[in-house]
Amino acid sequence: MENEQNPQPRTMALWSAPRARSTAFFRAMVERDDLVGLHEPFCNVTDFGATIVDGREVHTHGELIGAIRDLATRRSVFFKDTTDHRYQQVLDDTGFLRDAVHTFLIRSPEQIAASFFALQPQMKKGDIGLVQLHELYTAVVEAGGRAIVIDSDDLVREPARTLSAYCREVGLSFDPAVLEWRPGSRPEWERSKRWHVGVSESSGIHGSATDYPDTVDNNPTLAAFSDHHRPAYTALRDRRLVLA
């Protein structure tokens, strides 16, 4: 149901640092029946050379933006993507930056570093993604678009309040039922399913502590990577959505 005081946007983007619980956020949103969910379409184009939007295969980020625009004339679109990559065509498209509602999901660089390294020991400094996330946030603001920052610690600590606040910001009604789902993988993330095992095995958004053998405390490379991204994280966290 559309919020009459805050009309529902046609395109809602969730940009996230990797390993910041964005798949859980996405999984809750696709429990809704009033939008189309796209899972990491920009990342798919970068990593696999193509992605599917409404039955249409696209091969470049420019084509992808056009396909999202076309789909959004008929259905409300929610997509989530991660910023371990940098998307120059998104940064250059001021209309897309202005017209969509962009949300930025953050997590501390120390947590991201440990979680990412556990899955990809060959990770690079940029893979933590917070510097790219802040660059994209700045581009949206400078284009005159709407930019919402959510702390993923809030999401796992208070999922109902966090998603309720998000829905209020973007003009959607909130139904607590979206916080629960049947465990299982989804076709949207089949190609990258090893990164989404936790959500596939879950039935809702829950905080859990994981002990990683490599952390910023015992791995100097991870500590250096984290330090590189900390200013961007701090700048975004200072602008995070405060839960009512």
Accessible surface in RSA format (square Angstrom, percent):
REM  Atomic radii and reference values for relative SASA: ProtOr
REM  Chains: A
REM  Algorithm: Lee & Richards
REM  Probe-radius: 1.40
REM  Slices: 20
REM RES _ NUM      All-atoms   Total-Side   Main-Chain    Non-polar    All polar
REM                ABS   REL    ABS   REL    ABS   REL    ABS   REL    ABS   REL
RES MET A   1   165.93  85.9 131.02  86.7  34.91  83.1 109.77  93.3  56.17  74.4
RES GLU A   2    91.68  52.6  81.28  61.5  10.40  24.8  21.98  42.5  69.70  56.9
RES ASN A   3    49.51  34.1  40.67  39.3   8.84  21.3  12.91  31.1  36.60  35.4
RES GLU A   4   160.95  92.4 128.11  96.9  32.83  78.2  54.42 105.3 106.53  87.0
RES GLN A   5   175.57  98.2 141.97 103.8  33.60  80.0  51.36 109.3 124.21  94.2
RES ASN A   6    44.49  30.7  43.52  42.1   0.97   2.3  14.40  34.7  30.09  29.1
RES PRO A   7    91.84  66.9  83.06  75.7   8.78  31.9  83.40  68.9   8.44  52.5
RES GLN A   8    33.77  18.9  16.53  12.1  17.24  41.0   3.66   7.8  30.11  22.8
RES PRO A   9    21.15  15.4  10.26   9.4  10.89  39.6  21.15  17.5   0.01   0.0
RES ARG A  10   134.58  56.5 129.38  66.0   5.20  12.4  45.63  62.4  88.95  53.9
RES THR A  11    12.34   8.8  11.27  11.4   1.07   2.5   4.43   6.0   7.91  12.0
RES MET A  12     0.42   0.2   0.42   0.3   0.00   0.0   0.42   0.4   0.00   0.0
RES ALA A  13     0.15   0.1   0.00   0.0   0.15   0.3   0.00   0.0   0.15   0.4
RES LEU A  14     0.00   0.0   0.00   0.0   0.00   0.0   0.00   0.0   0.00   0.0
RES TRP A  15     0.00   0.0   0.00   0.0   0.00   0.0   0.00   0.0   0.00   0.0
RES SER A  16     0.00   0.0   0.00   0.0   0.00   0.0   0.00   0.0   0.00   0.0
RES ALA A  17     0.00   0.0   0.00   0.0   0.00   0.0   0.00   0.0   0.00   0.0
RES PRO A  18     7.09   5.2   6.60   6.0   0.49   1.8   7.09   5.9   0.00   0.0
RES ARG A  19    66.44  27.9  51.65  26.3  14.80  35.2  11.10  15.2  55.35  33.5
RES ALA A  20     0.41   0.4   0.00   0.0   0.41   0.9   0.00   0.0   0.41   1.1
RES ARG A  21    51.31  21.5  36.97  18.8  14.34  34.1  28.34  38.7  22.97  13.9
RES SER A  22     5.49   4.6   4.04   5.4   1.45   3.4   0.00   0.0   5.49   7.7
RES THR A  23    11.74   8.4  10.87  11.0   0.88   2.1   5.02   6.7   6.72  10.2
RES ALA A  24    10.65   9.8  10.65  16.4   0.00   0.0  10.65  15.0   0.00   0.0
RES PHE A  25     0.00   0.0   0.00   0.0   0.00   0.0   0.00   0.0   0.00   0.0
RES PHE A  26     0.00   0.0   0.00   0.0   0.00   0.0   0.00   0.0   0.00   0.0
RES ARG A  27    16.50   6.9  16.50   8.4   0.00   0.0   0.42   0.6  16.08   9.7
RES ALA A  28     0.00   0.0   0.00   0.0   0.00   0.0   0.00   0.0   0.00   0.0
RES MET A  29     2.32   1.2   2.32   1.5   0.00   0.0   0.00   0.0   2.32   3.1
RES VAL A  30    24.48  16.1   6.43   5.8  18.05  43.5   7.88   6.8  16.60  45.0
RES GLU A  31    71.82  41.2  42.32  32.0  29.50  70.2   4.89   9.5  66.93  54.6
RES ARG A  32    29.87  12.5  13.57   6.9  16.29  38.8  11.51  15.7  18.36  11.1
RES ASP A  33   139.17  97.5 110.57 110.1  28.60  67.6  46.79 110.1  92.38  92.1
RES ASP A  34    38.91  27.3  26.23  26.1  12.68  30.0  31.13  73.3   7.77   7.8
RES LEU A  35    12.01   6.7   0.47   0.3  11.54  29.0   0.47   0.3  11.54  31.0
RES VAL A  36    35.54  23.4  32.11  29.1   3.44   8.3  35.54  30.9   0.00   0.0
RES GLY A  37    17.93  22.1   0.00   N/A  17.93  22.1   0.29   0.8  17.64  39.5
RES LEU A  38    15.22   8.5  13.35   9.5   1.87   4.7  15.22  10.7   0.00   0.0
RES HIS A  39    10.75   5.9   2.57   1.8   8.19  20.9   0.97   1.0   9.79  11.4
RES GLU A  40    13.79   7.9  13.79  10.4   0.00   0.0   0.17   0.3  13.62  11.1
RES PRO A  41     2.10   1.5   1.98   1.8   0.12   0.4   2.10   1.7   0.00   0.0
RES PHE A  42     0.00   0.0   0.00   0.0   0.00   0.0   0.00   0.0   0.00   0.0
RES CYS A  43    10.76   8.1  10.76  12.0   0.00   0.0   0.00   0.0  10.76  11.6
RES ASN A  44    16.13  11.1  16.13  15.6   0.00   0.0   0.00   0.0  16.13  15.6
RES VAL A  45    14.42   9.5   8.69   7.9   5.73  13.8   8.69   7.6   5.73  15.5
RES THR A  46    63.31  45.0  32.57  33.0  30.74  73.3  36.67  49.3  26.64  40.3
RES ASP A  47    76.25  53.4  42.50  42.3  33.75  79.8  14.57  34.3  61.68  61.5
RES PHE A  48    90.09  45.1  56.40  34.9  33.69  87.7  64.48  39.1  25.61  73.3
RES GLY A  49    37.89  46.7   0.00   N/A  37.89  46.7  30.82  84.6   7.07  15.8
RES ALA A  50    14.78  13.6  14.67  22.6   0.11   0.3  14.78  20.8   0.00   0.0
RES THR A  51     7.85   5.6   6.26   6.3   1.59   3.8   1.59   2.1   6.26   9.5
RES ILE A  52    97.80  55.7  82.65  61.6  15.15  36.5  82.65  59.5  15.15  41.1
RES VAL A  53     1.87   1.2   0.85   0.8   1.02   2.5   0.85   0.7   1.02   2.8
RES ASP A  54    90.15  63.1  54.54  54.3  35.60  84.2  18.13  42.7  72.02  71.8
RES GLY A  55    73.69  90.9   0.00   N/A  73.69  90.9  34.54  94.8  39.15  87.7
RES ARG A  56   104.50  43.9  98.61  50.3   5.89  14.0  50.35  68.8  54.15  32.8
RES GLU A  57    97.09  55.7  76.46  57.8  20.63  49.1  18.38  35.6  78.71  64.3
RES VAL A  58     0.42   0.3   0.42   0.4   0.00   0.0   0.42   0.4   0.00   0.0
RES HIS A  59    96.02  52.5  83.38  58.0  12.65  32.4  60.35  62.2  35.67  41.5
RES THR A  60    62.54  44.5  59.52  60.3   3.02   7.2  57.69  77.5   4.85   7.3
RES HIS A  61    26.13  14.3  24.10  16.8   2.03   5.2  13.45  13.9  12.69  14.8
RES GLY A  62    30.53  37.7   0.00   N/A  30.53  37.7  20.08  55.1  10.45  23.4
RES GLU A  63    75.57  43.4  67.88  51.4   7.70  18.3  31.95  61.8  43.62  35.6
RES LEU A  64     0.00   0.0   0.00   0.0   0.00   0.0   0.00   0.0   0.00   0.0
RES ILE A  65     4.46   2.5   4.46   3.3   0.00   0.0   4.46   3.2   0.00   0.0
RES GLY A  66    25.54  31.5   0.00   N/A  25.54  31.5  25.11  68.9   0.43   1.0
RES ALA A  67     2.95   2.7   0.86   1.3   2.09   4.7   1.23   1.7   1.72   4.6
RES ILE A  68     0.25   0.1   0.25   0.2   0.00   0.0   0.25   0.2   0.00   0.0
RES ARG A  69    98.38  41.3  92.76  47.3   5.61  13.4  53.56  73.2  44.81  27.2
RES ASP A  70    73.06  51.2  71.42  71.1   1.65   3.9  18.17  42.8  54.89  54.7
RES LEU A  71     5.04   2.8   4.75   3.4   0.29   0.7   4.80   3.4   0.24   0.6
RES ALA A  72     6.89   6.3   6.20   9.6   0.69   1.6   6.52   9.2   0.37   1.0
RES THR A  73   101.39  72.1  72.98  74.0  28.41  67.7  69.75  93.7  31.64  47.8
RES ARG A  74   137.44  57.7 110.56  56.4  26.89  64.0  68.93  94.2  68.51  41.5
RES ARG A  75   100.00  42.0  98.26  50.1   1.74   4.1  40.90  55.9  59.10  35.8
RES SER A  76     8.65   7.3   5.99   8.0   2.66   6.1   0.30   0.6   8.35  11.7
RES VAL A  77     0.00   0.0   0.00   0.0   0.00   0.0   0.00   0.0   0.00   0.0
RES PHE A  78     0.00   0.0   0.00   0.0   0.00   0.0   0.00   0.0   0.00   0.0
RES PHE A  79     0.00   0.0   0.00   0.0   0.00   0.0   0.00   0.0   0.00   0.0
RES LYS A  80     1.81   0.9   1.81   1.1   0.00   0.0   0.00   0.0   1.81   1.9
RES ASP A  81     0.00   0.0   0.00   0.0   0.00   0.0   0.00   0.0   0.00   0.0
RES THR A  82    11.53   8.2  11.53  11.7   0.00   0.0   7.68  10.3   3.85   5.8
RES THR A  83     2.17   1.5   2.17   2.2   0.00   0.0   2.17   2.9   0.00   0.0
RES ASP A  84    32.87  23.0  21.33  21.2  11.54  27.3   0.62   1.5  32.25  32.2
RES HIS A  85    48.41  26.5  44.10  30.7   4.31  11.0  33.32  34.3  15.09  17.6
RES ARG A  86   125.40  52.7  98.34  50.1  27.06  64.4  46.55  63.6  78.85  47.8
RES TYR A  87     7.28   3.4   3.75   2.1   3.53   9.2   3.88   2.9   3.40   4.2
RES GLN A  88    79.82  44.6  76.88  56.2   2.94   7.0  49.60 105.6  30.22  22.9
RES GLN A  89    84.72  47.4  80.89  59.1   3.83   9.1  30.61  65.1  54.11  41.0
RES VAL A  90     0.00   0.0   0.00   0.0   0.00   0.0   0.00   0.0   0.00   0.0
RES LEU A  91    26.52  14.8  14.33  10.3  12.19  30.6  14.33  10.1  12.19  32.8
RES ASP A  92    95.47  66.9  68.86  68.5  26.61  62.9  30.69  72.2  64.78  64.6
RES ASP A  93    36.69  25.7  29.84  29.7   6.85  16.2  14.24  33.5  22.45  22.4
RES THR A  94    80.22  57.1  78.05  79.1   2.17   5.2  49.78  66.9  30.44  46.0
RES GLY A  95    13.68  16.9   0.00   N/A  13.68  16.9  10.88  29.9   2.80   6.3
RES PHE A  96     5.64   2.8   5.20   3.2   0.44   1.2   5.64   3.4   0.00   0.0
RES LEU A  97     2.11   1.2   2.11   1.5   0.00   0.0   2.11   1.5   0.00   0.0
RES ARG A  98   121.90  51.2 110.19  56.2  11.71  27.9  39.58  54.1  82.32  49.9
RES ASP A  99    97.38  68.2  68.41  68.1  28.96  68.5  34.70  81.7  62.68  62.5
RES ALA A 100     3.77   3.5   1.45   2.2   2.32   5.3   1.85   2.6   1.92   5.1
RES VAL A 101    10.80   7.1  10.43   9.4   0.38   0.9  10.43   9.1   0.38   1.0
RES HIS A 102     0.00   0.0   0.00   0.0   0.00   0.0   0.00   0.0   0.00   0.0
RES THR A 103     0.45   0.3   0.45   0.5   0.00   0.0   0.00   0.0   0.45   0.7
RES PHE A 104     0.00   0.0   0.00   0.0   0.00   0.0   0.00   0.0   0.00   0.0
RES LEU A 105     0.00   0.0   0.00   0.0   0.00   0.0   0.00   0.0   0.00   0.0
RES ILE A 106     0.00   0.0   0.00   0.0   0.00   0.0   0.00   0.0   0.00   0.0
RES ARG A 107    31.88  13.4  31.44  16.0   0.44   1.0   0.44   0.6  31.44  19.1
RES SER A 108    17.50  14.8  17.21  23.0   0.28   0.7  14.47  30.8   3.03   4.2
RES PRO A 109     0.00   0.0   0.00   0.0   0.00   0.0   0.00   0.0   0.00   0.0
RES GLU A 110    55.22  31.7  51.84  39.2   3.39   8.1  30.89  59.7  24.33  19.9
RES GLN A 111    67.61  37.8  61.38  44.9   6.22  14.8  29.18  62.1  38.42  29.1
RES ILE A 112     0.00   0.0   0.00   0.0   0.00   0.0   0.00   0.0   0.00   0.0
RES ALA A 113     0.00   0.0   0.00   0.0   0.00   0.0   0.00   0.0   0.00   0.0
RES ALA A 114     7.45   6.8   6.82  10.5   0.63   1.4   6.82   9.6   0.63   1.7
RES SER A 115     3.31   2.8   2.41   3.2   0.91   2.1   0.12   0.3   3.20   4.5
RES PHE A 116     9.47   4.7   9.47   5.9   0.00   0.0   9.47   5.7   0.00   0.0
RES PHE A 117    42.15  21.1  41.68  25.8   0.47   1.2  41.68  25.3   0.47   1.3
RES ALA A 118    56.95  52.4  19.79  30.5  37.16  84.5  29.51  41.6  27.44  72.7
RES LEU A 119    47.49  26.5  38.77  27.7   8.73  21.9  40.45  28.4   7.05  19.0
RES GLN A 120    53.44  29.9  53.44  39.1   0.00   0.0   8.58  18.3  44.86  34.0
RES PRO A 121    74.53  54.3  58.74  53.5  15.79  57.4  58.74  48.5  15.79  98.2
RES GLN A 122   132.16  73.9 115.48  84.4  16.68  39.7  66.10 140.7  66.06  50.1
RES MET A 123    15.20   7.9   1.52   1.0  13.68  32.6   2.20   1.9  13.00  17.2
RES LYS A 124   148.62  72.5 146.08  89.6   2.54   6.1 103.70  93.3  44.92  47.9
RES LYS A 125    96.30  47.0  93.52  57.4   2.78   6.6  44.62  40.2  51.68  55.1
RES GLY A 126    31.04  38.3   0.00   N/A  31.04  38.3  25.64  70.4   5.40  12.1
RES ASP A 127    28.43  19.9  28.43  28.3   0.00   0.0   0.17   0.4  28.26  28.2
RES ILE A 128     0.00   0.0   0.00   0.0   0.00   0.0   0.00   0.0   0.00   0.0
RES GLY A 129     0.00   0.0   0.00   N/A   0.00   0.0   0.00   0.0   0.00   0.0
RES LEU A 130     0.00   0.0   0.00   0.0   0.00   0.0   0.00   0.0   0.00   0.0
RES VAL A 131    57.50  37.8  55.86  50.6   1.64   3.9  56.07  48.7   1.42   3.9
RES GLN A 132    25.31  14.2  23.21  17.0   2.10   5.0  12.72  27.1  12.58   9.5
RES LEU A 133     0.00   0.0   0.00   0.0   0.00   0.0   0.00   0.0   0.00   0.0
RES HIS A 134    54.24  29.6  54.24  37.7   0.00   0.0  32.15  33.1  22.09  25.7
RES GLU A 135    60.53  34.8  54.17  41.0   6.36  15.1  33.98  65.7  26.55  21.7
RES LEU A 136     6.47   3.6   6.47   4.6   0.00   0.0   6.47   4.5   0.00   0.0
RES TYR A 137    27.21  12.7  27.21  15.5   0.00   0.0   9.16   6.9  18.05  22.2
RES THR A 138    48.67  34.6  47.35  48.0   1.32   3.1  43.60  58.6   5.07   7.7
RES ALA A 139    18.25  16.8  12.26  18.9   5.99  13.6  16.43  23.1   1.82   4.8
RES VAL A 140     0.00   0.0   0.00   0.0   0.00   0.0   0.00   0.0   0.00   0.0
RES VAL A 141    75.77  49.9  63.79  57.7  11.98  28.9  64.64  56.2  11.13  30.2
RES GLU A 142   140.48  80.7 101.78  77.0  38.70  92.1  44.05  85.2  96.43  78.7
RES ALA A 143    21.46  19.7   1.34   2.1  20.13  45.8  10.62  14.9  10.85  28.7
RES GLY A 144    59.43  73.3   0.00   N/A  59.43  73.3  32.87  90.2  26.56  59.5
RES GLY A 145    15.38  19.0   0.00   N/A  15.38  19.0   0.86   2.3  14.52  32.5
RES ARG A 146    96.65  40.6  92.17  47.0   4.48  10.7  61.34  83.8  35.31  21.4
RES ALA A 147    31.46  28.9   2.40   3.7  29.06  66.1   2.40   3.4  29.06  77.0
RES ILE A 148    11.01   6.3   7.50   5.6   3.51   8.5  11.01   7.9   0.00   0.0
RES VAL A 149     2.36   1.6   0.65   0.6   1.71   4.1   0.65   0.6   1.71   4.6
RES ILE A 150     3.13   1.8   2.74   2.0   0.39   0.9   3.13   2.3   0.00   0.0
RES ASP A 151     2.97   2.1   2.61   2.6   0.36   0.9   0.00   0.0   2.97   3.0
RES SER A 152     0.00   0.0   0.00   0.0   0.00   0.0   0.00   0.0   0.00   0.0
RES ASP A 153    39.49  27.7  39.12  38.9   0.37   0.9   9.53  22.4  29.96  29.9
RES ASP A 154    17.14  12.0  16.90  16.8   0.24   0.6   0.59   1.4  16.56  16.5
RES LEU A 155     0.00   0.0   0.00   0.0   0.00   0.0   0.00   0.0   0.00   0.0
RES VAL A 156    24.46  16.1  15.48  14.0   8.98  21.6  15.50  13.5   8.97  24.3
RES ARG A 157   151.83  63.7 123.14  62.8  28.69  68.3  68.61  93.8  83.22  50.4
RES GLU A 158    54.73  31.4  49.87  37.7   4.86  11.6  22.06  42.7  32.67  26.7
RES PRO A 159    29.56  21.5  29.56  26.9   0.00   0.0  29.56  24.4   0.00   0.0
RES ALA A 160    43.04  39.6  42.22  65.1   0.83   1.9  42.53  59.9   0.51   1.4
RES ARG A 161   103.42  43.4  96.13  49.0   7.28  17.3  53.62  73.3  49.79  30.2
RES THR A 162     0.46   0.3   0.46   0.5   0.00   0.0   0.46   0.6   0.00   0.0
RES LEU A 163     1.38   0.8   1.38   1.0   0.00   0.0   1.38   1.0   0.00   0.0
RES SER A 164    30.86  26.1  29.45  39.3   1.40   3.2   9.33  19.9  21.52  30.2
RES ALA A 165     2.77   2.5   2.39   3.7   0.38   0.9   2.47   3.5   0.29   0.8
RES TYR A 166     0.46   0.2   0.46   0.3   0.00   0.0   0.00   0.0   0.46   0.6
RES CYS A 167     2.62   2.0   2.62   2.9   0.00   0.0   0.47   1.2   2.15   2.3
RES ARG A 168   117.06  49.1 110.41  56.3   6.65  15.8  64.50  88.1  52.56  31.9
RES GLU A 169    54.93  31.5  52.19  39.5   2.73   6.5   3.94   7.6  50.98  41.6
RES VAL A 170     0.79   0.5   0.16   0.1   0.64   1.5   0.24   0.2   0.55   1.5
RES GLY A 171     0.00   0.0   0.00   N/A   0.00   0.0   0.00   0.0   0.00   0.0
RES LEU A 172     4.34   2.4   0.00   0.0   4.34  10.9   0.00   0.0   4.34  11.7
RES SER A 173    47.85  40.4  38.48  51.4   9.37  21.6  36.10  76.9  11.75  16.5
RES PHE A 174    53.47  26.8  24.71  15.3  28.76  74.8  24.97  15.1  28.51  81.6
RES ASP A 175    76.32  53.5  74.56  74.2   1.76   4.2  27.26  64.2  49.05  48.9
RES PRO A 176    83.25  60.7  77.94  71.0   5.31  19.3  78.08  64.5   5.17  32.1
RES ALA A 177    67.51  62.1  48.30  74.5  19.21  43.7  59.75  84.1   7.76  20.6
RES VAL A 178    10.93   7.2  10.41   9.4   0.52   1.3  10.93   9.5   0.00   0.0
RES LEU A 179    25.04  13.9  22.76  16.3   2.28   5.7  22.76  16.0   2.28   6.1
RES GLU A 180   129.12  74.1 123.60  93.5   5.52  13.2  36.83  71.2  92.29  75.4
RES TRP A 181    17.67   7.1   1.66   0.8  16.01  37.6  11.46   6.1   6.21  10.1
RES ARG A 182   208.91  87.7 201.88 102.9   7.03  16.7  74.06 101.2 134.84  81.7
RES PRO A 183    83.53  60.9  61.57  56.1  21.96  79.8  61.76  51.0  21.77 135.3
RES GLY A 184    33.28  41.0   0.00   N/A  33.28  41.0  29.98  82.3   3.30   7.4
RES SER A 185    63.11  53.3  32.83  43.8  30.28  69.8  33.06  70.4  30.04  42.1
RES ARG A 186    61.25  25.7  58.76  30.0   2.49   5.9   8.75  12.0  52.50  31.8
RES PRO A 187   116.95  85.2  96.62  88.1  20.34  73.9 102.29  84.5  14.67  91.1
RES GLU A 188    56.65  32.5  32.86  24.9  23.79  56.6  29.86  57.8  26.79  21.9
RES TRP A 189     1.11   0.4   0.05   0.0   1.06   2.5   1.11   0.6   0.00   0.0
RES GLU A 190    89.68  51.5  84.27  63.8   5.41  12.9  43.74  84.6  45.94  37.5
RES ARG A 191   128.07  53.8  96.17  49.0  31.90  76.0  59.98  82.0  68.09  41.3
RES SER A 192    21.76  18.4  17.73  23.7   4.03   9.3  18.15  38.7   3.61   5.1
RES LYS A 193   109.75  53.5 107.25  65.8   2.50   6.0  62.82  56.5  46.93  50.0
RES ARG A 194   115.87  48.6 109.21  55.7   6.66  15.9  64.51  88.2  51.36  31.1
RES TRP A 195    59.44  23.9  52.07  25.2   7.37  17.3  35.42  18.9  24.02  39.0
RES HIS A 196     9.30   5.1   7.03   4.9   2.28   5.8   8.43   8.7   0.88   1.0
RES VAL A 197    74.37  48.9  71.90  65.1   2.48   6.0  72.98  63.4   1.40   3.8
RES GLY A 198    56.22  69.3   0.00   N/A  56.22  69.3  41.67 114.3  14.56  32.6
RES VAL A 199    22.42  14.8  20.33  18.4   2.09   5.0  20.82  18.1   1.60   4.3
RES SER A 200    16.31  13.8  13.79  18.4   2.52   5.8  12.34  26.3   3.98   5.6
RES GLU A 201   131.64  75.6 104.50  79.1  27.14  64.6  42.91  83.0  88.73  72.4
RES SER A 202    26.51  22.4  18.78  25.1   7.73  17.8  25.65  54.6   0.86   1.2
RES SER A 203    53.80  45.5  49.85  66.5   3.95   9.1  20.19  43.0  33.61  47.1
RES GLY A 204     4.15   5.1   0.00   N/A   4.15   5.1   0.40   1.1   3.75   8.4
RES ILE A 205     9.17   5.2   1.20   0.9   7.98  19.2   2.40   1.7   6.77  18.4
RES HIS A 206   128.89  70.4 106.85  74.3  22.04  56.4  83.00  85.5  45.88  53.4
RES GLY A 207    47.03  58.0   0.00   N/A  47.03  58.0  16.79  46.1  30.23  67.7
RES SER A 208    93.54  79.0  64.00  85.4  29.54  68.1  45.34  96.6  48.20  67.5
RES ALA A 209   109.71 100.9  66.53 102.7  43.17  98.2  74.65 105.1  35.06  92.9
RES THR A 210    80.60  57.3  55.88  56.7  24.72  58.9  36.71  49.3  43.89  66.3
RES ASP A 211   145.48 101.9 117.10 116.6  28.38  67.1  39.95  94.0 105.53 105.2
RES TYR A 212    57.72  26.9  42.40  24.1  15.32  39.9  27.85  20.9  29.87  36.8
RES PRO A 213   112.28  81.8  87.42  79.7  24.87  90.4  99.98  82.5  12.31  76.5
RES ASP A 214    46.23  32.4  45.51  45.3   0.72   1.7   2.09   4.9  44.14  44.0
RES THR A 215    35.29  25.1  35.29  35.8   0.00   0.0  31.50  42.3   3.79   5.7
RES VAL A 216    34.25  22.5  22.35  20.2  11.90  28.7  22.35  19.4  11.90  32.3
RES ASP A 217   135.06  94.6  97.32  96.9  37.75  89.3  33.10  77.9 101.96 101.7
RES ASN A 218    95.00  65.5  61.84  59.8  33.16  79.8  41.65 100.3  53.34  51.6
RES ASN A 219    22.36  15.4  20.28  19.6   2.07   5.0   3.08   7.4  19.27  18.6
RES PRO A 220   112.31  81.9 101.55  92.6  10.75  39.1 107.26  88.6   5.04  31.4
RES THR A 221    75.63  53.8  70.43  71.4   5.21  12.4  38.57  51.8  37.06  56.0
RES LEU A 222     0.53   0.3   0.53   0.4   0.00   0.0   0.53   0.4   0.00   0.0
RES ALA A 223    28.98  26.6  27.93  43.1   1.05   2.4  28.89  40.7   0.09   0.2
RES ALA A 224    57.30  52.7  47.19  72.8  10.11  23.0  52.26  73.6   5.03  13.3
RES PHE A 225    28.43  14.2  28.43  17.6   0.00   0.0  28.43  17.2   0.00   0.0
RES SER A 226     2.47   2.1   2.47   3.3   0.00   0.0   1.36   2.9   1.11   1.6
RES ASP A 227    98.01  68.7  87.18  86.8  10.83  25.6  27.30  64.2  70.71  70.5
RES HIS A 228    82.41  45.0  64.21  44.6  18.20  46.6  47.18  48.6  35.23  41.0
RES HIS A 229     0.66   0.4   0.66   0.5   0.00   0.0   0.66   0.7   0.00   0.0
RES ARG A 230    86.39  36.3  86.39  44.0   0.00   0.0  46.33  63.3  40.05  24.3
RES PRO A 231    89.46  65.2  77.66  70.8  11.80  42.9  84.67  69.9   4.79  29.8
RES ALA A 232    11.06  10.2   5.73   8.8   5.33  12.1   9.30  13.1   1.75   4.6
RES TYR A 233    17.02   7.9  17.02   9.7   0.00   0.0   7.77   5.8   9.25  11.4
RES THR A 234    60.74  43.2  59.98  60.8   0.76   1.8  52.46  70.5   8.29  12.5
RES ALA A 235    25.66  23.6  21.19  32.7   4.47  10.2  25.35  35.7   0.32   0.8
RES LEU A 236     0.02   0.0   0.02   0.0   0.00   0.0   0.02   0.0   0.00   0.0
RES ARG A 237    88.53  37.2  88.53  45.1   0.00   0.0  11.86  16.2  76.67  46.5
RES ASP A 238   107.47  75.3  73.83  73.5  33.64  79.6  21.63  50.9  85.85  85.6
RES ARG A 239   128.47  53.9 105.14  53.6  23.34  55.6  32.44  44.3  96.03  58.2
RES ARG A 240    78.59  33.0  68.95  35.1   9.64  23.0   1.76   2.4  76.83  46.6
RES LEU A 241    33.65  18.7  26.17  18.7   7.48  18.8  31.44  22.1   2.21   6.0
RES VAL A 242   124.41  81.9 104.39  94.5  20.01  48.2 107.74  93.6  16.67  45.2
RES LEU A 243    28.90  16.1  12.26   8.8  16.64  41.8  12.26   8.6  16.64  44.8
RES ALA A 244   101.42  93.2  50.88  78.5  50.54 115.0  87.10 122.7  14.32  37.9
END  Absolute sums over single chains surface
CHAIN  1 A    11139.1       8813.7       2325.4       5769.9       5369.2
END  Absolute sums over all chains
TOTAL         11139.1       8813.7       2325.4       5769.9       5369.2
